[in-house]
Amino acid sequence: MHSLREKLYLASGYLAGFCLVAIMLIILAQIVGRLLGFIVPSAEDFSGYALAGATFLGLAYTFHEGGHIRVTLLIQRCSPRMRFLQEFLVLLFALGLVSYMTWYCIYMVWESYVFEEVSYGYIPVPIWIPQIPLALGILALNLAILDSLVCVVKGRVPAYQTHENELNLEEV
């Protein structure tokens, strides 16, 4: 089961990277098109969709790898019991917040599908299609936070903290 979670976070990171490559290719096509005298229809729209996808799909991988910014100045000075309490409360709050965001994103995709919303660009795109990566990305983040909360409750060190400790050792 552990490797399945690792693969999920890694796949999420790869999909975020794919979205960044898609942005680069769209912008490159737009630049070449302008030089050759044609436009790429809805290039800005598709780049924006890919940017949103890259942002949300990258959240779980970045969280798991310890890439999000944490202010450790106070945390490092806490006793182990206080640090456990702090980690537990922060992860519990994050789980509640991200669970709400997950529910809302999935609801938003469903609502866009039901009402058949489309974009207003040159190429009308059913809006639920670019919303799917947002919902999947926030769902993966929700699972990563839940995974870390379970680790903390079981008395183990969450993955983001392991990576953070490795970085601190390298700085010394």
Beta strands, then each sheet from edge to edge (+ up, - down):
end
